[in-house]
């Protein structure tokens, strides 16, 4: 079936437009299809081919709204138009779903949440192709959310993908289940924008972020050009036993803001991991650990001219066996009382020794870390129940160090 809307014609739908099977909706320039009666809309000099998804009419009364509206493209259905504007008014709630093999939404431009709340979901092999610009969130109160799921699903954007907006609009893009998002041009992540690559790939021409970009342990970000991470931005990288998120930049990487590392149980310790590569790197991150893992891990990050590397350590794992238990008590005392012998015996440098022993995170390895180690052994992260003798030995070692340090 084919619904072709002639030049200048308008088609009004109550609340849901379902395009299913081999059905096709074609909107040439000058045509308008909307959930409610609308007037033709001018967008940056282009007239017509506009699909409005939302409860309220296009117009100056942005506060108007109506029932939630949706566009569902399923089981091979296809919609082509110049532009889709979802949730144009403040009170609008709109959703667009593209699901099923060969289901497609093909546009020049798309805004997910102009002023209201809107979602776009692409799954089960669906495909959305935006030839020019895509906005996720636009007006000050807009909330836009886009989710791309499963290995055969695709979102392709030509010139620019904007996530969030300087107006204050909130935007989020999620990529999961081995889905792929391709942006030939630029991705702009505003301060109110967020990109989560959970299990899949984001392939872009260039990326500039003042917001948050998060790569889970199976997330990949590939940039053909340059990367710019502004001072207020966050790059979060998940680390798991099976792998870690990574960023590959063919051009230059300008680093600012925060690198937030999120190790999971089973994450590799003592191995140097390459988190980011680039043709050249300017600047450095401020490094933090994800709130959920603070108190268990420590990370040492190195910024090289063409890469960023990280090594994870378990706090208190003084014998480097990957667990924190009573076997760490004697090495802990040795490191406190004779650091040179400890470093020689375990083949590590002073920076690594401090990273292991600075359990209270005050920047120093000293007797102030004894009580936190006891806490780890008793109930805050130890892999075994400490014997009383081990704790007594730890206390005696700390006392001996205190006596030695007195004039």
C-alpha positions in Angstrom: 0.0 0.0 0.0 1.2 3.5 -0.7 -0.1 6.8 0.8 1.3 9.6 -1.3 0.4 13.1 -0.1 0.3 15.5 -2.9 2.1 18.8 -3.0 0.3 21.3 -0.7 -2.1 18.7 0.7 -2.6 18.0 4.4 -3.5 14.7 6.1 -4.6 14.7 9.8 -4.4 11.6 12.0 -6.1 11.3 15.4 -3.4 10.0 17.7 -1.4 7.1 16.1 -0.2 6.5 12.5 0.7 2.9 12.0 2.7 2.0 8.9 3.1 -1.7 8.7 4.1 -4.4 6.3 4.9 -3.2 2.8 3.1 0.1 3.3 4.8 3.4 2.3 4.0 7.0 3.2 5.6 9.5 0.9 5.5 13.2 1.7 6.9 15.4 -1.2 7.8 19.0 -0.6 4.7 21.1 0.3 2.8 18.3 1.9 2.0 18.1 5.6 0.9 15.1 7.8 0.2 15.6 11.4 -1.6 14.2 14.5 -3.8 17.3 14.5 -4.8 20.0 12.0 -1.7 22.1 11.3 -0.6 24.9 9.0 2.4 24.5 6.7 5.7 25.1 8.6 8.8 26.9 7.5 12.1 25.3 8.8 15.3 27.1 7.8 13.9 28.1 4.4 12.5 24.8 3.4 8.7 24.4 3.1 6.7 21.2 3.3 7.3 17.5 3.6 6.8 18.0 7.3 5.3 15.4 9.7 4.3 16.7 13.1 3.9 14.1 15.9 2.3 15.5 19.0 -1.0 16.4 20.7 -0.9 20.1 20.0 -1.0 22.1 16.7 2.0 23.9 15.2 1.7 27.5 16.0 2.6 30.2 18.5 0.6 28.6 21.4 3.4 26.3 22.6 1.6 25.5 25.8 -1.2 23.8 24.0 -1.3 20.0 23.9 -3.4 17.0 23.6 -3.4 13.2 23.8 0.0 11.4 23.4 0.7 10.8 19.7 2.8 8.2 18.0 4.2 7.1 14.7 4.8 3.3 14.5 6.7 1.9 11.5 6.7 -1.9 11.7 7.3 -5.0 9.7 8.9 -3.5 6.7 6.9 -0.3 6.5 8.6 2.9 5.3 8.0 6.6 5.7 9.8 9.2 3.7 9.5 13.0 4.3 11.5 16.2 4.5 11.2 16.5 8.3 9.7 15.0 11.4 9.1 17.3 14.4 8.1 15.3 17.5 6.4 17.0 20.5 6.3 20.5 19.1 4.4 22.1 22.1 5.3 22.1 25.8 2.5 19.8 26.8 3.1 17.3 23.9 4.1 13.7 24.5 5.2 11.9 21.3 6.9 8.7 20.3 8.3 7.3 17.1 9.1 3.6 16.8 10.8 1.9 13.8 11.0 -1.9 14.3 11.4 -4.9 12.1 13.7 -5.8 9.2 13.4 -3.3 6.3 11.3 -0.9 8.3 12.6 2.6 7.6 12.2 6.3 8.3 14.0 8.4 5.8 14.2 12.2 6.3 16.3 15.2 5.7 15.8 16.5 9.2 14.4 15.3 12.5 13.9 16.8 15.9 13.0 14.5 18.8 11.3 16.8 21.3 10.9 20.3 19.9 9.4 21.7 23.1 7.7 18.7 24.8 8.7 15.1 25.6 9.5 12.7 22.8 11.2 9.3 22.2 12.6 7.5 19.1 13.1 3.8 19.4 14.8 1.8 16.6 14.9 -2.0 17.1 14.8 -5.4 15.5 16.5 -4.3 12.3 14.8 -1.0 11.8 16.6 1.8 10.1 16.4 5.6 10.4 18.3 7.8 7.9 18.6 11.5 8.4 20.3 13.2 5.4 21.0 16.5 7.1 20.5 17.4 10.8 19.1 15.6 13.8 18.3 17.3 17.1 17.6 15.3 20.3 16.0 18.0 22.4 15.6 21.6 21.2 13.5 24.0 23.2 14.3 25.0 26.8 11.9 22.5 28.4 12.3 19.7 25.8 13.2 16.2 26.8 14.3 14.0 23.9 15.4 10.4 24.1 16.7 8.1 21.3 17.4 4.4 21.7 19.0 2.1 19.1 18.9 -1.6 19.9 20.1 -4.9 18.3 22.8 -5.7 15.8 20.8 -5.1 12.6 19.4 -1.7 13.7 20.9 1.5 12.4 20.7 5.3 12.8 22.5 7.2 10.1 22.9 11.0 10.1 24.5 13.1 7.4 25.6 16.5 8.5 25.1 16.9 12.3 23.7 15.2 15.3 23.0 17.5 18.3 22.3 15.8 21.7 20.8 18.3 24.1 20.8 22.0 23.3 22.3 25.3 24.7 18.7 26.4 25.4 18.7 23.9 28.2 16.9 21.0 26.4 17.8 17.6 27.7 18.8 14.9 25.1 20.0 11.4 25.4 21.2 8.8 22.9 21.5 5.1 23.9 23.2 2.4 21.8 22.8 -1.2 22.9 22.7 -4.9 21.8 25.5 -4.4 19.1 23.6 -1.6 17.3 25.5 0.9 15.2 25.0 4.7 14.9 26.9 6.4 12.0 27.3 10.2 11.7 29.2 11.3 8.6 29.6 14.8 10.0 29.7 16.2 13.5 28.2 15.0 16.8 27.7 17.9 19.3 26.9 16.8 22.9 25.7 19.8 24.8 26.1 20.3 28.6 22.6 18.8 29.0 23.3 16.0 26.6 24.3 12.4 27.2 25.5 9.5 25.0 25.6 6.0 26.3 27.2 3.3 24.2 26.4 0.2 26.2 27.0 -2.6 23.7 27.6 -1.3 20.2 29.4 1.3 18.1 29.2 5.0 17.5 31.1 6.0 14.3 31.4 9.7 13.6 33.3 12.2 11.6 34.1 14.5 14.5 32.8 14.8 18.0 32.7 17.8 20.4 31.3 17.3 23.9 30.5 19.5 26.8 28.2 16.8 28.3 28.6 13.1 29.1 29.8 10.3 26.8 29.7 6.9 28.5 31.2 3.7 27.0 30.4 0.5 28.8 32.8 -2.4 28.7 31.4 -3.4 25.2 31.1 0.2 23.9 33.2 1.6 21.1 33.6 5.1 19.8 35.4 5.6 16.4 36.1 9.1 15.2 37.4 9.6 11.6 38.4 13.2 12.4 39.0 15.1 15.6 37.7 14.8 19.2 37.1 17.8 21.5 36.2 17.2 25.1 35.5 20.5 26.8 36.3 21.5 30.4 32.9 20.6 31.8 32.5 17.3 29.9 32.8 13.7 31.2 34.1 10.6 29.4 33.1 7.5 31.3 34.7 4.1 30.4 33.6 0.8 31.8 36.1 -1.9 32.5 35.2 -5.6 32.8 37.1 -8.8 32.9 36.0 -9.4 29.2 37.0 -6.0 27.9 36.7 -2.3 28.3 35.3 0.7 26.4 37.6 2.4 24.0 38.0 5.5 21.9 39.8 5.5 18.5 40.5 8.9 17.0 42.1 9.1 13.6 42.7 12.9 14.0 43.6 15.0 17.0 42.2 14.6 20.5 41.8 17.7 22.7 41.2 16.4 26.2 39.5 18.3 29.0 37.0 17.6 31.7 36.8 14.3 33.6 37.7 10.7 32.8 35.5 8.6 35.0 36.6 5.0 35.2 34.0 2.3 36.2 35.6 -1.0 37.0 33.3 -4.0 37.5 34.0 -7.1 39.6 36.5 -9.2 37.7 38.2 -6.2 36.0 41.9 -6.8 35.3 44.3 -5.5 37.9 47.9 -4.5 37.3 47.5 -4.6 33.5 48.0 -1.4 31.5 44.9 -0.8 29.4 44.7 1.4 26.3 41.5 3.5 26.7 42.1 6.1 23.9 44.3 6.4 20.8 44.7 9.4 18.5 47.1 10.9 16.0 48.0 13.5 18.6 46.7 14.5 22.1 46.5 17.9 23.6 45.5 18.4 27.3 44.8 15.9 30.1 41.8 14.5 32.0 41.0 14.9 35.6 40.6 11.2 36.6 37.9 9.9 39.0 36.4 6.6 39.8 32.7 5.9 39.4 30.9 6.5 42.7 29.9 2.9 42.9 33.5 1.6 43.1 35.2 4.3 45.2 36.8 2.7 48.2 37.9 -0.5 46.4 39.9 0.5 43.4 42.7 2.9 42.6 43.7 3.9 39.0 46.9 5.2 37.6 46.4 7.0 34.3 49.2 8.0 31.9 48.8 10.5 29.1 51.1 9.7 26.2 51.5 11.8 23.0 49.1 9.4 21.1 47.2 7.5 23.7 45.7 7.4 27.2 46.5 4.3 29.3 45.1 3.2 32.7 46.2 0.6 35.3 43.8 -0.6 38.0 44.8 -1.6 41.4 42.8 -3.1 44.3 43.4 -0.9 47.4 45.3 -2.9 50.0 46.4 -5.7 47.6 50.0 -5.4 48.7 51.2 -8.8 47.5 49.7 -8.2 44.1 47.7 -11.5 43.9 44.4 -9.8 42.9 42.6 -10.2 46.2 42.7 -8.3 49.5 43.2 -10.8 52.4 45.4 -11.6 55.3 48.2 -12.4 52.9 48.6 -8.6 52.4 49.3 -7.8 56.1 53.0 -8.6 56.1 53.7 -6.9 52.8 51.8 -3.8 54.1 54.0 -3.7 57.2 57.1 -4.1 55.0 56.1 -1.3 52.7 55.5 1.0 55.7 58.7 0.2 57.6 61.1 -0.5 54.7 59.6 0.8 51.4 62.9 0.2 49.5 62.9 -3.5 50.3 59.2 -3.8 49.5 59.6 -2.2 46.1 62.5 -4.4 45.3 60.8 -7.6 46.4 57.6 -6.9 44.4 59.2 -5.1 41.4 57.1 -2.0 41.6 57.9 1.7 41.8 57.0 4.2 44.5 53.9 5.6 42.7 52.4 2.1 42.5 53.3 1.3 46.1 51.4 4.4 47.2 48.5 3.6 44.9 48.2 0.2 46.7 48.6 1.4 50.2 46.8 4.8 50.3 43.6 3.2 51.4 42.2 6.4 53.0 42.9 8.3 49.8 44.7 11.3 51.4 47.5 11.2 48.9 50.1 9.5 51.3 50.9 6.0 52.4 51.4 6.1 56.1 50.1 4.9 59.4 46.8 6.6 58.7 46.1 3.7 56.3 46.3 1.0 58.9 42.7 1.4 60.2 41.2 1.5 56.7 43.1 -1.7 55.9 41.7 -3.4 59.0 38.2 -2.3 57.9 38.8 -3.9 54.5 40.0 -7.1 56.1 37.2 -7.3 58.6 34.3 -6.5 56.4 34.8 -3.9 53.7 36.3 -5.8 50.8 38.5 -8.7 52.1 38.2 -12.0 50.3 38.8 -13.9 53.6 38.1 -13.6 57.3 41.3 -12.2 58.9 42.9 -14.2 61.8 43.4 -12.3 65.0 47.1 -12.8 64.8 47.2 -11.0 61.4 45.5 -8.0 62.9 47.8 -7.9 65.9 50.8 -8.1 63.6 49.4 -5.1 61.6 49.0 -3.1 64.8 52.5 -3.9 66.1 54.0 -2.9 62.8 52.2 0.4 62.9 53.3 1.0 66.5 56.9 0.3 65.5 56.7 2.8 62.7 55.3 5.4 65.0 58.2 4.9 67.5 60.8 5.1 64.7 59.3 8.4 63.4 59.5 10.1 66.8 62.6 12.3 67.5 
